[in-house]
Amino acid sequence: MKANVVAIVFRCKVTGSELHTSDEAQAFEWLTPKEIPTRMSEAHAVRMLDAFKARGGPRVRSHDSFNLLDGQP
């Protein structure tokens, strides 16, 4: 499938108050890096894992909505 998709993942931390759902977030979970690959497709998991390694700037990945393309690590 070819599509023009830009996915942005932010690394967050708790600063106070409590998390809650909204019109922009229907659900939320805190996951460890070890849990991430077991909970979502490779294409989504790599975005989350990249956020844990945020040092060094943004990452650009090519995928087919489920799997990485071109043998990316």
C-alpha positions as CSV (number, residue, x, y, z in Angstrom):
1,M,0.0,0.0,0.0
2,K,1.4,3.4,-0.9
3,A,0.3,6.3,1.1
4,N,1.6,9.7,2.3
5,V,1.6,9.3,6.0
6,V,3.6,11.3,8.6
7,A,3.6,9.8,12.0
8,I,5.0,11.7,14.9
9,V,5.7,10.1,18.3
10,F,6.6,12.2,21.3
11,R,8.4,11.0,24.4
12,C,6.4,12.2,27.5
13,K,6.8,12.3,31.2
14,V,4.3,12.8,34.0
15,T,4.5,16.4,35.4
16,G,1.5,16.3,37.6
17,S,-2.3,15.8,37.8
18,E,-3.8,12.6,36.4
19,L,-4.1,11.3,32.8
20,H,-7.5,11.2,31.3
21,T,-9.1,10.5,27.9
22,S,-10.3,13.3,25.6
23,D,-11.4,14.0,22.1
24,E,-7.8,13.8,21.1
25,A,-6.8,10.7,23.1
26,Q,-9.3,7.9,23.4
27,A,-6.9,5.7,25.5
28,F,-3.5,5.8,27.0
29,E,-1.0,3.4,28.5
30,W,2.6,3.5,29.9
31,L,4.7,0.8,28.3
32,T,8.3,-0.3,28.9
33,P,10.5,-0.7,25.8
34,K,10.3,-4.5,26.3
35,E,6.5,-4.4,26.2
36,I,6.2,-2.3,23.1
37,P,7.0,-4.9,20.4
38,T,4.4,-7.3,21.9
39,R,1.6,-4.8,21.8
40,M,1.7,-3.4,18.2
41,S,2.8,-3.9,14.7
42,E,6.5,-3.6,13.7
43,A,5.9,-0.2,12.0
44,H,4.3,1.3,15.0
45,A,6.6,-0.3,17.6
46,V,9.7,1.1,15.9
47,R,8.3,4.6,16.2
48,M,7.8,4.1,19.9
49,L,11.3,2.6,20.4
50,D,12.9,5.4,18.4
51,A,11.2,7.8,20.9
52,F,13.0,6.1,23.7
53,K,16.3,6.7,21.8
54,A,15.4,10.3,21.1
55,R,19.0,11.6,21.5
56,G,20.4,12.5,18.1
57,G,17.4,13.9,16.5
58,P,14.4,12.6,14.6
59,R,14.2,9.3,12.8
60,V,12.7,8.7,9.4
61,R,11.3,5.2,8.6
62,S,9.7,3.7,5.5
63,H,7.0,1.1,6.1
64,D,3.9,-0.4,4.5
65,S,1.7,0.4,7.5
66,F,2.7,-2.8,9.2
67,N,6.3,-3.7,8.4
68,L,9.5,-1.8,7.8
69,L,10.7,-1.6,4.3
70,D,14.2,-1.8,2.8
71,G,15.7,-3.9,5.7
72,Q,15.8,-1.0,8.2
73,P,17.0,-1.9,11.7
